[in-house]
């Protein structure tokens, strides 16, 4: 069974519209908690998801593209029902 797909905001546990400081703070807390070298027994999959989310949301251009795609997908999904 595959894992459900989460938005990058959900991965970091922050709301859309979070400031750069809030994104960075959430990333640092989660990175410490899930880093495989810091916490024995934790697999790196969760950590890689956190890093990927941070790379997109911390870059203003990538974040703008990502938000636009989220809005487009949500609109498309809503039109189906």
Secondary structure as GFF3:
##gff-version 3
##sequence-region A 1 81
A	DSSP	alpha_helix	8	12	.	.	.	ID=ss1
A	DSSP	alpha_helix	20	34	.	.	.	ID=ss2
A	DSSP	alpha_helix	44	57	.	.	.	ID=ss3
A	DSSP	alpha_helix	60	80	.	.	.	ID=ss4
###
